[in-house]
Amino acid sequence: MVRELQGTGQGMAEANSPRENVRALQRALYVAAKRNGRRKFPALYDRIARPDVLRRAWEQVRSNKGAAGIDGETLKAIEAQGVSRC
């Protein structure tokens, strides 16, 4: 099954795992941006705020023992408030 990234005509193969889903999204966005450098992504927030994308990002940060970001939030603080809230 192939999903289409809105407005690009660029299809994304249906992926099987969260990691593959995120990678497919990254690739489709990359290709769309390279094809048209002036392209805007009005629905980007909806795409990156998906639970599978956020979960994968959390797994990567956690595995890298990521440092606090610009907002000063540490891994410990995020875990204390509940990862599912992020």
PDB file as gemmi writes it, atoms N, CA and C in Angstrom:
CRYST1    1.000    1.000    1.000  90.00  90.00  90.00 P 1                      
ATOM      1  N   MET A   1       0.841  -1.175   0.000  1.00  0.00           N  
ATOM      2  CA  MET A   1       0.000   0.000   0.000  1.00  0.00           C  
ATOM      3  C   MET A   1       0.889   1.242   0.000  1.00  0.00           C  
ATOM      4  N   VAL A   2       0.491   2.272  -0.720  1.00  0.00           N  
ATOM      5  CA  VAL A   2       1.270   3.502  -0.799  1.00  0.00           C  
ATOM      6  C   VAL A   2       0.398   4.669  -0.354  1.00  0.00           C  
ATOM      7  N   ARG A   3       0.941   5.471   0.572  1.00  0.00           N  
ATOM      8  CA  ARG A   3       0.255   6.692   0.998  1.00  0.00           C  
ATOM      9  C   ARG A   3       0.907   7.849   0.272  1.00  0.00           C  
ATOM     10  N   GLU A   4       0.147   8.882   0.014  1.00  0.00           N  
ATOM     11  CA  GLU A   4       0.711  10.031  -0.678  1.00  0.00           C  
ATOM     12  C   GLU A   4       0.912  11.177   0.293  1.00  0.00           C  
ATOM     13  N   LEU A   5       2.071  11.808   0.230  1.00  0.00           N  
ATOM     14  CA  LEU A   5       2.350  12.986   1.033  1.00  0.00           C  
ATOM     15  C   LEU A   5       1.595  14.134   0.385  1.00  0.00           C  
ATOM     16  N   GLN A   6       0.750  14.787   1.132  1.00  0.00           N  
ATOM     17  CA  GLN A   6      -0.156  15.792   0.610  1.00  0.00           C  
ATOM     18  C   GLN A   6       0.534  16.810  -0.287  1.00  0.00           C  
ATOM     19  N   GLY A   7       0.032  16.924  -1.504  1.00  0.00           N  
ATOM     20  CA  GLY A   7       0.483  17.948  -2.413  1.00  0.00           C  
ATOM     21  C   GLY A   7       1.776  17.669  -3.159  1.00  0.00           C  
ATOM     22  N   THR A   8       2.416  16.539  -2.926  1.00  0.00           N  
ATOM     23  CA  THR A   8       3.703  16.324  -3.584  1.00  0.00           C  
ATOM     24  C   THR A   8       3.637  15.298  -4.693  1.00  0.00           C  
ATOM     25  N   GLY A   9       2.667  14.390  -4.608  1.00  0.00           N  
ATOM     26  CA  GLY A   9       2.645  13.291  -5.552  1.00  0.00           C  
ATOM     27  C   GLY A   9       3.687  12.244  -5.216  1.00  0.00           C  
ATOM     28  N   GLN A  10       4.408  12.452  -4.130  1.00  0.00           N  
ATOM     29  CA  GLN A  10       5.449  11.519  -3.709  1.00  0.00           C  
ATOM     30  C   GLN A  10       4.825  10.473  -2.807  1.00  0.00           C  
ATOM     31  N   GLY A  11       4.814   9.223  -3.237  1.00  0.00           N  
ATOM     32  CA  GLY A  11       4.231   8.156  -2.436  1.00  0.00           C  
ATOM     33  C   GLY A  11       5.193   7.652  -1.392  1.00  0.00           C  
ATOM     34  N   MET A  12       4.635   7.160  -0.298  1.00  0.00           N  
ATOM     35  CA  MET A  12       5.434   6.549   0.760  1.00  0.00           C  
ATOM     36  C   MET A  12       4.968   5.112   0.901  1.00  0.00           C  
ATOM     37  N   ALA A  13       5.877   4.174   0.803  1.00  0.00           N  
ATOM     38  CA  ALA A  13       5.512   2.780   1.000  1.00  0.00           C  
ATOM     39  C   ALA A  13       5.057   2.584   2.438  1.00  0.00           C  
ATOM     40  N   GLU A  14       4.037   1.772   2.616  1.00  0.00           N  
ATOM     41  CA  GLU A  14       3.541   1.480   3.963  1.00  0.00           C  
ATOM     42  C   GLU A  14       4.627   0.750   4.737  1.00  0.00           C  
ATOM     43  N   ALA A  15       4.991   1.268   5.879  1.00  0.00           N  
ATOM     44  CA  ALA A  15       6.054   0.683   6.689  1.00  0.00           C  
ATOM     45  C   ALA A  15       5.465  -0.222   7.765  1.00  0.00           C  
ATOM     46  N   ASN A  16       6.320  -1.062   8.335  1.00  0.00           N  
ATOM     47  CA  ASN A  16       5.854  -2.049   9.287  1.00  0.00           C  
ATOM     48  C   ASN A  16       6.137  -1.702  10.734  1.00  0.00           C  
ATOM     49  N   SER A  17       7.212  -1.012  11.020  1.00  0.00           N  
ATOM     50  CA  SER A  17       7.584  -0.726  12.397  1.00  0.00           C  
ATOM     51  C   SER A  17       7.611   0.786  12.610  1.00  0.00           C  
ATOM     52  N   PRO A  18       7.550   1.231  13.881  1.00  0.00           N  
ATOM     53  CA  PRO A  18       7.638   2.672  14.138  1.00  0.00           C  
ATOM     54  C   PRO A  18       8.903   3.288  13.538  1.00  0.00           C  
ATOM     55  N   ARG A  19      10.007   2.578  13.640  1.00  0.00           N  
ATOM     56  CA  ARG A  19      11.258   3.092  13.076  1.00  0.00           C  
ATOM     57  C   ARG A  19      11.141   3.261  11.562  1.00  0.00           C  
ATOM     58  N   GLU A  20      10.553   2.274  10.891  1.00  0.00           N  
ATOM     59  CA  GLU A  20      10.369   2.363   9.442  1.00  0.00           C  
ATOM     60  C   GLU A  20       9.376   3.466   9.090  1.00  0.00           C  
ATOM     61  N   ASN A  21       8.321   3.628   9.899  1.00  0.00           N  
ATOM     62  CA  ASN A  21       7.346   4.697   9.659  1.00  0.00           C  
ATOM     63  C   ASN A  21       8.011   6.061   9.713  1.00  0.00           C  
ATOM     64  N   VAL A  22       8.816   6.273  10.734  1.00  0.00           N  
ATOM     65  CA  VAL A  22       9.494   7.560  10.897  1.00  0.00           C  
ATOM     66  C   VAL A  22      10.482   7.778   9.762  1.00  0.00           C  
ATOM     67  N   ARG A  23      11.223   6.764   9.415  1.00  0.00           N  
ATOM     68  CA  ARG A  23      12.203   6.890   8.324  1.00  0.00           C  
ATOM     69  C   ARG A  23      11.509   7.188   6.999  1.00  0.00           C  
ATOM     70  N   ALA A  24      10.377   6.547   6.749  1.00  0.00           N  
ATOM     71  CA  ALA A  24       9.627   6.806   5.519  1.00  0.00           C  
ATOM     72  C   ALA A  24       9.131   8.252   5.489  1.00  0.00           C  
ATOM     73  N   LEU A  25       8.667   8.753   6.617  1.00  0.00           N  
ATOM     74  CA  LEU A  25       8.221  10.142   6.695  1.00  0.00           C  
ATOM     75  C   LEU A  25       9.390  11.094   6.447  1.00  0.00           C  
ATOM     76  N   GLN A  26      10.529  10.833   7.086  1.00  0.00           N  
ATOM     77  CA  GLN A  26      11.711  11.678   6.883  1.00  0.00           C  
ATOM     78  C   GLN A  26      12.106  11.704   5.409  1.00  0.00           C  
ATOM     79  N   ARG A  27      12.114  10.556   4.797  1.00  0.00           N  
ATOM     80  CA  ARG A  27      12.524  10.453   3.392  1.00  0.00           C  
ATOM     81  C   ARG A  27      11.555  11.199   2.475  1.00  0.00           C  
ATOM     82  N   ALA A  28      10.264  11.032   2.703  1.00  0.00           N  
ATOM     83  CA  ALA A  28       9.265  11.699   1.867  1.00  0.00           C  
ATOM     84  C   ALA A  28       9.364  13.217   2.006  1.00  0.00           C  
ATOM     85  N   LEU A  29       9.574  13.703   3.213  1.00  0.00           N  
ATOM     86  CA  LEU A  29       9.722  15.145   3.423  1.00  0.00           C  
ATOM     87  C   LEU A  29      10.999  15.665   2.764  1.00  0.00           C  
ATOM     88  N   TYR A  30      12.075  14.894   2.879  1.00  0.00           N  
ATOM     89  CA  TYR A  30      13.347  15.264   2.256  1.00  0.00           C  
ATOM     90  C   TYR A  30      13.192  15.374   0.738  1.00  0.00           C  
ATOM     91  N   VAL A  31      12.588  14.366   0.140  1.00  0.00           N  
ATOM     92  CA  VAL A  31      12.420  14.348  -1.315  1.00  0.00           C  
ATOM     93  C   VAL A  31      11.546  15.518  -1.756  1.00  0.00           C  
ATOM     94  N   ALA A  32      10.457  15.768  -1.039  1.00  0.00           N  
ATOM     95  CA  ALA A  32       9.563  16.871  -1.393  1.00  0.00           C  
ATOM     96  C   ALA A  32      10.291  18.211  -1.310  1.00  0.00           C  
ATOM     97  N   ALA A  33      11.107  18.401  -0.284  1.00  0.00           N  
ATOM     98  CA  ALA A  33      11.851  19.655  -0.120  1.00  0.00           C  
ATOM     99  C   ALA A  33      12.916  19.814  -1.200  1.00  0.00           C  
ATOM    100  N   LYS A  34      13.574  18.719  -1.571  1.00  0.00           N  
ATOM    101  CA  LYS A  34      14.615  18.786  -2.600  1.00  0.00           C  
ATOM    102  C   LYS A  34      14.020  19.066  -3.977  1.00  0.00           C  
ATOM    103  N   ARG A  35      12.846  18.524  -4.240  1.00  0.00           N  
ATOM    104  CA  ARG A  35      12.207  18.750  -5.542  1.00  0.00           C  
ATOM    105  C   ARG A  35      11.802  20.207  -5.720  1.00  0.00           C  
ATOM    106  N   ASN A  36      11.409  20.842  -4.626  1.00  0.00           N  
ATOM    107  CA  ASN A  36      10.959  22.220  -4.697  1.00  0.00           C  
ATOM    108  C   ASN A  36      11.449  22.953  -3.451  1.00  0.00           C  
ATOM    109  N   GLY A  37      12.517  23.718  -3.605  1.00  0.00           N  
ATOM    110  CA  GLY A  37      13.117  24.429  -2.484  1.00  0.00           C  
ATOM    111  C   GLY A  37      12.222  25.489  -1.869  1.00  0.00           C  
ATOM    112  N   ARG A  38      11.191  25.892  -2.594  1.00  0.00           N  
ATOM    113  CA  ARG A  38      10.260  26.894  -2.075  1.00  0.00           C  
ATOM    114  C   ARG A  38       9.010  26.259  -1.470  1.00  0.00           C  
ATOM    115  N   ARG A  39       8.972  24.966  -1.464  1.00  0.00           N  
ATOM    116  CA  ARG A  39       7.790  24.260  -0.958  1.00  0.00           C  
ATOM    117  C   ARG A  39       7.590  24.539   0.514  1.00  0.00           C  
ATOM    118  N   LYS A  40       6.344  24.748   0.881  1.00  0.00           N  
ATOM    119  CA  LYS A  40       5.988  24.951   2.285  1.00  0.00           C  
ATOM    120  C   LYS A  40       5.311  23.686   2.784  1.00  0.00           C  
ATOM    121  N   PHE A  41       5.403  23.462   4.063  1.00  0.00           N  
ATOM    122  CA  PHE A  41       4.837  22.265   4.684  1.00  0.00           C  
ATOM    123  C   PHE A  41       3.840  22.678   5.766  1.00  0.00           C  
ATOM    124  N   PRO A  42       2.650  23.129   5.366  1.00  0.00           N  
ATOM    125  CA  PRO A  42       1.687  23.623   6.352  1.00  0.00           C  
ATOM    126  C   PRO A  42       1.196  22.555   7.334  1.00  0.00           C  
ATOM    127  N   ALA A  43       1.232  21.315   6.948  1.00  0.00           N  
ATOM    128  CA  ALA A  43       0.747  20.239   7.828  1.00  0.00           C  
ATOM    129  C   ALA A  43       1.900  19.512   8.523  1.00  0.00           C  
ATOM    130  N   LEU A  44       3.081  20.117   8.551  1.00  0.00           N  
ATOM    131  CA  LEU A  44       4.244  19.447   9.121  1.00  0.00           C  
ATOM    132  C   LEU A  44       4.049  19.118  10.596  1.00  0.00           C  
ATOM    133  N   TYR A  45       3.482  20.048  11.355  1.00  0.00           N  
ATOM    134  CA  TYR A  45       3.274  19.792  12.782  1.00  0.00           C  
ATOM    135  C   TYR A  45       2.436  18.531  12.979  1.00  0.00           C  
ATOM    136  N   ASP A  46       1.384  18.373  12.186  1.00  0.00           N  
ATOM    137  CA  ASP A  46       0.538  17.177  12.297  1.00  0.00           C  
ATOM    138  C   ASP A  46       1.322  15.909  12.004  1.00  0.00           C  
ATOM    139  N   ARG A  47       2.274  15.995  11.124  1.00  0.00           N  
ATOM    140  CA  ARG A  47       3.066  14.814  10.767  1.00  0.00           C  
ATOM    141  C   ARG A  47       4.103  14.467  11.835  1.00  0.00           C  
ATOM    142  N   ILE A  48       4.741  15.472  12.428  1.00  0.00           N  
ATOM    143  CA  ILE A  48       5.784  15.169  13.415  1.00  0.00           C  
ATOM    144  C   ILE A  48       5.230  14.980  14.819  1.00  0.00           C  
ATOM    145  N   ALA A  49       3.999  15.394  15.054  1.00  0.00           N  
ATOM    146  CA  ALA A  49       3.393  15.223  16.379  1.00  0.00           C  
ATOM    147  C   ALA A  49       2.640  13.896  16.485  1.00  0.00           C  
ATOM    148  N   ARG A  50       2.799  13.030  15.503  1.00  0.00           N  
ATOM    149  CA  ARG A  50       2.159  11.709  15.560  1.00  0.00           C  
ATOM    150  C   ARG A  50       2.777  10.902  16.692  1.00  0.00           C  
ATOM    151  N   PRO A  51       1.984  10.082  17.361  1.00  0.00           N  
ATOM    152  CA  PRO A  51       2.515   9.272  18.470  1.00  0.00           C  
ATOM    153  C   PRO A  51       3.711   8.402  18.079  1.00  0.00           C  
ATOM    154  N   ASP A  52       3.700   7.801  16.881  1.00  0.00           N  
ATOM    155  CA  ASP A  52       4.823   6.943  16.490  1.00  0.00           C  
ATOM    156  C   ASP A  52       6.103   7.751  16.296  1.00  0.00           C  
ATOM    157  N   VAL A  53       5.986   8.959  15.768  1.00  0.00           N  
ATOM    158  CA  VAL A  53       7.156   9.815  15.565  1.00  0.00           C  
ATOM    159  C   VAL A  53       7.699  10.286  16.915  1.00  0.00           C  
ATOM    160  N   LEU A  54       6.814  10.717  17.802  1.00  0.00           N  
ATOM    161  CA  LEU A  54       7.251  11.176  19.124  1.00  0.00           C  
ATOM    162  C   LEU A  54       7.869  10.044  19.929  1.00  0.00           C  
ATOM    163  N   ARG A  55       7.291   8.862  19.846  1.00  0.00           N  
ATOM    164  CA  ARG A  55       7.832   7.708  20.577  1.00  0.00           C  
ATOM    165  C   ARG A  55       9.232   7.381  20.066  1.00  0.00           C  
ATOM    166  N   ARG A  56       9.405   7.382  18.754  1.00  0.00           N  
ATOM    167  CA  ARG A  56      10.719   7.086  18.168  1.00  0.00           C  
ATOM    168  C   ARG A  56      11.743   8.149  18.578  1.00  0.00           C  
ATOM    169  N   ALA A  57      11.338   9.410  18.572  1.00  0.00           N  
ATOM    170  CA  ALA A  57      12.242  10.485  18.990  1.00  0.00           C  
ATOM    171  C   ALA A  57      12.647  10.292  20.450  1.00  0.00           C  
ATOM    172  N   TRP A  58      11.679   9.938  21.298  1.00  0.00           N  
ATOM    173  CA  TRP A  58      11.985   9.707  22.712  1.00  0.00           C  
ATOM    174  C   TRP A  58      12.969   8.553  22.859  1.00  0.00           C  
ATOM    175  N   GLU A  59      12.748   7.478  22.122  1.00  0.00           N  
ATOM    176  CA  GLU A  59      13.654   6.325  22.202  1.00  0.00           C  
ATOM    177  C   GLU A  59      15.075   6.717  21.813  1.00  0.00           C  
ATOM    178  N   GLN A  60      15.202   7.538  20.772  1.00  0.00           N  
ATOM    179  CA  GLN A  60      16.533   7.957  20.329  1.00  0.00           C  
ATOM    180  C   GLN A  60      17.210   8.856  21.361  1.00  0.00           C  
ATOM    181  N   VAL A  61      16.484   9.819  21.891  1.00  0.00           N  
ATOM    182  CA  VAL A  61      17.049  10.711  22.906  1.00  0.00           C  
ATOM    183  C   VAL A  61      17.442   9.906  24.136  1.00  0.00           C  
ATOM    184  N   ARG A  62      16.573   9.009  24.543  1.00  0.00           N  
ATOM    185  CA  ARG A  62      16.824   8.189  25.732  1.00  0.00           C  
ATOM    186  C   ARG A  62      18.061   7.312  25.530  1.00  0.00           C  
ATOM    187  N   SER A  63      18.186   6.706  24.361  1.00  0.00           N  
ATOM    188  CA  SER A  63      19.329   5.823  24.114  1.00  0.00           C  
ATOM    189  C   SER A  63      20.644   6.598  24.045  1.00  0.00           C  
ATOM    190  N   ASN A  64      20.567   7.862  23.648  1.00  0.00           N  
ATOM    191  CA  ASN A  64      21.766   8.712  23.576  1.00  0.00           C  
ATOM    192  C   ASN A  64      22.060   9.402  24.895  1.00  0.00           C  
ATOM    193  N   LYS A  65      21.213   9.153  25.886  1.00  0.00           N  
ATOM    194  CA  LYS A  65      21.327   9.840  27.181  1.00  0.00           C  
ATOM    195  C   LYS A  65      21.388  11.350  26.959  1.00  0.00           C  
ATOM    196  N   GLY A  66      20.453  11.830  26.129  1.00  0.00           N  
ATOM    197  CA  GLY A  66      20.421  13.224  25.702  1.00  0.00           C  
ATOM    198  C   GLY A  66      20.501  14.240  26.822  1.00  0.00           C  
ATOM    199  N   ALA A  67      21.170  15.334  26.544  1.00  0.00           N  
ATOM    200  CA  ALA A  67      21.305  16.445  27.486  1.00  0.00           C  
ATOM    201  C   ALA A  67      20.052  17.312  27.419  1.00  0.00           C  
ATOM    202  N   ALA A  68      19.890  18.163  28.415  1.00  0.00           N  
ATOM    203  CA  ALA A  68      18.756  19.082  28.432  1.00  0.00           C  
ATOM    204  C   ALA A  68      18.800  19.953  27.179  1.00  0.00           C  
ATOM    205  N   GLY A  69      17.629  20.240  26.655  1.00  0.00           N  
ATOM    206  CA  GLY A  69      17.541  21.068  25.463  1.00  0.00           C  
ATOM    207  C   GLY A  69      17.513  22.543  25.815  1.00  0.00           C  
ATOM    208  N   ILE A  70      17.140  23.350  24.846  1.00  0.00           N  
ATOM    209  CA  ILE A  70      17.113  24.796  25.036  1.00  0.00           C  
ATOM    210  C   ILE A  70      16.129  25.197  26.126  1.00  0.00           C  
ATOM    211  N   ASP A  71      15.110  24.368  26.352  1.00  0.00           N  
ATOM    212  CA  ASP A  71      14.128  24.663  27.398  1.00  0.00           C  
ATOM    213  C   ASP A  71      14.584  24.197  28.778  1.00  0.00           C  
ATOM    214  N   GLY A  72      15.736  23.535  28.852  1.00  0.00           N  
ATOM    215  CA  GLY A  72      16.281  23.095  30.126  1.00  0.00           C  
ATOM    216  C   GLY A  72      15.676  21.816  30.677  1.00  0.00           C  
ATOM    217  N   GLU A  73      14.739  21.219  29.943  1.00  0.00           N  
ATOM    218  CA  GLU A  73      14.099  19.983  30.399  1.00  0.00           C  
ATOM    219  C   GLU A  73      15.088  18.821  30.318  1.00  0.00           C  
ATOM    220  N   THR A  74      15.246  18.106  31.408  1.00  0.00           N  
ATOM    221  CA  THR A  74      16.123  16.939  31.428  1.00  0.00           C  
ATOM    222  C   THR A  74      15.299  15.681  31.219  1.00  0.00           C  
ATOM    223  N   LEU A  75      15.979  14.580  30.900  1.00  0.00           N  
ATOM    224  CA  LEU A  75      15.282  13.301  30.759  1.00  0.00           C  
ATOM    225  C   LEU A  75      14.557  12.947  32.045  1.00  0.00           C  
ATOM    226  N   LYS A  76      15.215  13.195  33.152  1.00  0.00           N  
ATOM    227  CA  LYS A  76      14.633  12.876  34.457  1.00  0.00           C  
ATOM    228  C   LYS A  76      13.332  13.657  34.679  1.00  0.00           C  
ATOM    229  N   ALA A  77      13.329  14.937  34.336  1.00  0.00           N  
ATOM    230  CA  ALA A  77      12.137  15.770  34.514  1.00  0.00           C  
ATOM    231  C   ALA A  77      10.999  15.304  33.613  1.00  0.00           C  
ATOM    232  N   ILE A  78      11.322  14.947  32.392  1.00  0.00           N  
ATOM    233  CA  ILE A  78      10.295  14.470  31.463  1.00  0.00           C  
ATOM    234  C   ILE A  78       9.706  13.163  31.962  1.00  0.00           C  
ATOM    235  N   GLU A  79      10.559  12.265  32.428  1.00  0.00           N  
ATOM    236  CA  GLU A  79      10.065  10.994  32.956  1.00  0.00           C  
ATOM    237  C   GLU A  79       9.210  11.217  34.201  1.00  0.00           C  
ATOM    238  N   ALA A  80       9.567  12.201  35.034  1.00  0.00           N  
ATOM    239  CA  ALA A  80       8.810  12.483  36.252  1.00  0.00           C  
ATOM    240  C   ALA A  80       7.393  12.965  35.940  1.00  0.00           C  
ATOM    241  N   GLN A  81       7.240  13.736  34.867  1.00  0.00           N  
ATOM    242  CA  GLN A  81       5.907  14.224  34.516  1.00  0.00           C  
ATOM    243  C   GLN A  81       5.142  13.225  33.658  1.00  0.00           C  
ATOM    244  N   GLY A  82       5.829  12.217  33.176  1.00  0.00           N  
ATOM    245  CA  GLY A  82       5.182  11.176  32.383  1.00  0.00           C  
ATOM    246  C   GLY A  82       5.505  11.317  30.918  1.00  0.00           C  
ATOM    247  N   VAL A  83       6.160  10.344  30.382  1.00  0.00           N  
ATOM    248  CA  VAL A  83       6.565  10.373  28.974  1.00  0.00           C  
ATOM    249  C   VAL A  83       5.349  10.466  28.069  1.00  0.00           C  
ATOM    250  N   SER A  84       4.253   9.826  28.424  1.00  0.00           N  
ATOM    251  CA  SER A  84       3.069   9.817  27.561  1.00  0.00           C  
ATOM    252  C   SER A  84       2.462  11.209  27.402  1.00  0.00           C  
ATOM    253  N   ARG A  85       2.777  12.154  28.291  1.00  0.00           N  
ATOM    254  CA  ARG A  85       2.274  13.518  28.180  1.00  0.00           C  
ATOM    255  C   ARG A  85       3.033  14.331  27.152  1.00  0.00           C  
ATOM    256  N   CYS A  86       4.215  13.890  26.782  1.00  0.00           N  
ATOM    257  CA  CYS A  86       5.082  14.680  25.898  1.00  0.00           C  
ATOM    258  C   CYS A  86       4.660  14.558  24.466  1.00  0.00           C  
TER     259      CYS A  86                                                      
END                                                                             
